[in-house]
Amino acid sequence: MVVSRVWYLTRRPEGFPRKDDFTLKEEQLPPCGDGEVIAAAEYVSVDPYLRYRARQIELDTVMTGTAVCRVIESRNSEWPEGSYLVHNTGWRTHTLLKKESLESSSYFGGCFRLPDYHGLPRSLSLGALGMPGNTAYFGLLEICKPKEGETVLVNCAAGAVGSLVVQIAKLKGCKVIGFTGSDEKVSYLMEIGADHAFNYKTTPIGEALEKAAPEKINCYFDNVGGQFTAEALPHMADFCRIAVCGAISTYNDESKDIGKISMTSPYSEATILWKQLRIEGFIVVHWQDRWTEGIEQIKQWITEGKIKYRETITDGFDKVPDAFIGLFSGENIGKAVVKV
Ligand SMILES: NC(=O)c1ccc[n+]([C@@H]2O[C@H](COP(=O)([O-])OP(=O)(O)OC[C@H]3O[C@@H](n4cnc5c(N)ncnc54)[C@H](OP(=O)(O)O)[C@@H]3O)[C@@H](O)[C@H]2O)c1
């Protein structure tokens, strides 16, 4: 019998999430039936969107999340022991995967078979070669549509999505301005090719943009929202394309939840109107049909040395909530994952 350790959401987070919003339990898995496999998580992903999930899922259920897993027991010839997959198992060490879920090869809601990574770490399937990588790739190229010589602004720029946006924009011949939350991360942004990088905690955003982008900004890849966007908006060029990828500065604020009426938008209507801005929100699932295209392209850029990746790996399944909470205080550089 395989025993799985499982993190349950047992209390609704109020504001900043806390470790005691979650409870670690042990569960015995049923025996592996015909067509089924038992998969052991190798890395569990922690992602900002889980803060929304913590509002949406029922209490006393397993916390949602994606993991890279190794098949350790198999009664399915398509998935022999030793196969690797990405699955939305939730925060669990071991999972019994039913035949039906093994039949869907989708990254979302199914079993995504790990392609050959040519020696790159498997954890990248949760980061640069997974959902965050494609978020940067499609969000930037399909929504911002940067042209050579244009100026791109990105915040959360040292994180999983942002650090790829910086580098893809540079590959497309743009001038890139990145904002992040520490001086160490500012140095990292310069290392990966940003033309200007600022610590938003110590530098006034408007003043920094005045100096770094006197020509104004053509593409704004927004991961933060709120006050940052309000202060950045006057620095947009006419016809600037804004990709609303995330709004992490608002995730712990219940009044900003989906469907709530907000009278405190960071967007000035007059600015949108007079600058003729195009503002588009997106969810990366939108490009599910082109999933492999993004991953293959990023993998090629990595193997050619054109894109660097970084991961913050927390050791130990016991620390999954800590790694998740750490996202909201900026503890990670690059993708945050937990090694089980
Ligand atoms: N639309 C989509 O399909 C999609 C998919 C994936 C991710 N996203 C969004 O993309 C954004 C980045 O996600 P990620 O996975 O790459 O996470 P990440 O950037 O690797 O980690 C989160 C980072 O957010 C920053 N942060 C936390 N609280 C903040 C605040 N109040 N103000 C400003 N920055 C704050 C921290 O960096 P600093 O040190 O720089 O503050 C932290 O390291 C998030 O908004 C996420 O929801 C959207």
The ligand as an SDF file (V2000), in Angstrom:
LIG
                    3D

 48 52  0  0  0  0  0  0  0  0999 V2000
   -2.4630   35.0460  -17.3880 N   0  0  0  0  0  0  0  0  0  0  0  0
   -1.9110   33.8560  -17.2280 C   0  0  0  0  0  0  0  0  0  0  0  0
   -2.2480   32.8750  -17.8960 O   0  0  0  0  0  0  0  0  0  0  0  0
   -0.8160   33.7060  -16.2080 C   0  0  0  0  0  0  0  0  0  0  0  0
   -0.0530   32.5490  -16.1290 C   0  0  0  0  0  0  0  0  0  0  0  0
    1.0020   32.4910  -15.2020 C   0  0  0  0  0  0  0  0  0  0  0  0
    1.2200   33.5710  -14.3470 C   0  0  0  0  0  0  0  0  0  0  0  0
    0.4260   34.6650  -14.4450 N   0  0  0  0  0  0  0  0  0  0  0  0
    0.6620   35.8380  -13.5930 C   0  0  0  0  0  0  0  0  0  0  0  0
    1.9680   36.3100  -13.8460 O   0  0  0  0  0  0  0  0  0  0  0  0
    2.4830   36.9350  -12.6770 C   0  0  0  0  0  0  0  0  0  0  0  0
    3.8310   36.3270  -12.3400 C   0  0  0  0  0  0  0  0  0  0  0  0
    3.6420   34.9470  -12.0550 O   0  0  0  0  0  0  0  0  0  0  0  0
    4.8970   33.9880  -11.8490 P   0  0  0  0  0  0  0  0  0  0  0  0
    4.3880   32.6140  -11.7840 O   0  0  0  0  0  0  0  0  0  0  0  0
    5.9420   34.3590  -12.8270 O   0  0  0  0  0  0  0  0  0  0  0  0
    5.3620   34.3980  -10.3830 O   0  0  0  0  0  0  0  0  0  0  0  0
    6.7850   34.9870   -9.9870 P   0  0  0  0  0  0  0  0  0  0  0  0
    6.9550   36.3090  -10.6540 O   0  0  0  0  0  0  0  0  0  0  0  0
    7.8190   33.9480  -10.2010 O   0  0  0  0  0  0  0  0  0  0  0  0
    6.6190   35.1490   -8.4050 O   0  0  0  0  0  0  0  0  0  0  0  0
    5.8080   36.1210   -7.8740 C   0  0  0  0  0  0  0  0  0  0  0  0
    6.5780   37.4600   -7.6930 C   0  0  0  0  0  0  0  0  0  0  0  0
    5.6200   38.4890   -7.5330 O   0  0  0  0  0  0  0  0  0  0  0  0
    6.2460   39.5950   -6.9200 C   0  0  0  0  0  0  0  0  0  0  0  0
    5.2890   40.1850   -5.9840 N   0  0  0  0  0  0  0  0  0  0  0  0
    4.6890   39.6000   -4.9260 C   0  0  0  0  0  0  0  0  0  0  0  0
    3.8570   40.4790   -4.3180 N   0  0  0  0  0  0  0  0  0  0  0  0
    3.9590   41.6380   -5.0140 C   0  0  0  0  0  0  0  0  0  0  0  0
    3.3480   42.9300   -4.8780 C   0  0  0  0  0  0  0  0  0  0  0  0
    2.4550   43.2020   -3.9100 N   0  0  0  0  0  0  0  0  0  0  0  0
    3.6930   43.8990   -5.7740 N   0  0  0  0  0  0  0  0  0  0  0  0
    4.5770   43.6430   -6.7720 C   0  0  0  0  0  0  0  0  0  0  0  0
    5.1790   42.4500   -6.9460 N   0  0  0  0  0  0  0  0  0  0  0  0
    4.8640   41.4580   -6.0890 C   0  0  0  0  0  0  0  0  0  0  0  0
    7.4890   39.0460   -6.2050 C   0  0  0  0  0  0  0  0  0  0  0  0
    8.6420   39.5400   -6.8700 O   0  0  0  0  0  0  0  0  0  0  0  0
    9.2940   40.9680   -6.5080 P   0  0  0  0  0  0  0  0  0  0  0  0
   10.4660   40.6730   -5.6460 O   0  0  0  0  0  0  0  0  0  0  0  0
    9.6750   41.5000   -7.8510 O   0  0  0  0  0  0  0  0  0  0  0  0
    8.2620   41.7760   -5.8010 O   0  0  0  0  0  0  0  0  0  0  0  0
    7.4010   37.5360   -6.4330 C   0  0  0  0  0  0  0  0  0  0  0  0
    8.6640   36.9440   -6.5590 O   0  0  0  0  0  0  0  0  0  0  0  0
    1.4310   36.7530  -11.5990 C   0  0  0  0  0  0  0  0  0  0  0  0
    0.6250   37.9020  -11.5760 O   0  0  0  0  0  0  0  0  0  0  0  0
    0.6270   35.5690  -12.0940 C   0  0  0  0  0  0  0  0  0  0  0  0
   -0.6680   35.5160  -11.5950 O   0  0  0  0  0  0  0  0  0  0  0  0
   -0.5760   34.7510  -15.3450 C   0  0  0  0  0  0  0  0  0  0  0  0
  1  2  1  0
  2  3  2  0
  2  4  1  0
  4  5  1  0
  4 48  2  0
  5  6  2  0
  6  7  1  0
  7  8  2  0
  8  9  1  0
  8 48  1  0
  9 10  1  0
  9 46  1  0
 10 11  1  0
 11 12  1  0
 11 44  1  0
 12 13  1  0
 13 14  1  0
 14 15  2  0
 14 16  1  0
 14 17  1  0
 17 18  1  0
 18 19  2  0
 18 20  1  0
 18 21  1  0
 21 22  1  0
 22 23  1  0
 23 24  1  0
 23 42  1  0
 24 25  1  0
 25 26  1  0
 25 36  1  0
 26 27  1  0
 26 35  1  0
 27 28  2  0
 28 29  1  0
 29 30  1  0
 29 35  2  0
 30 31  1  0
 30 32  2  0
 32 33  1  0
 33 34  2  0
 34 35  1  0
 36 37  1  0
 36 42  1  0
 37 38  1  0
 38 39  2  0
 38 40  1  0
 38 41  1  0
 42 43  1  0
 44 45  1  0
 44 46  1  0
 46 47  1  0
M  CHG  2   8   1  16  -1
M  END
$$$$
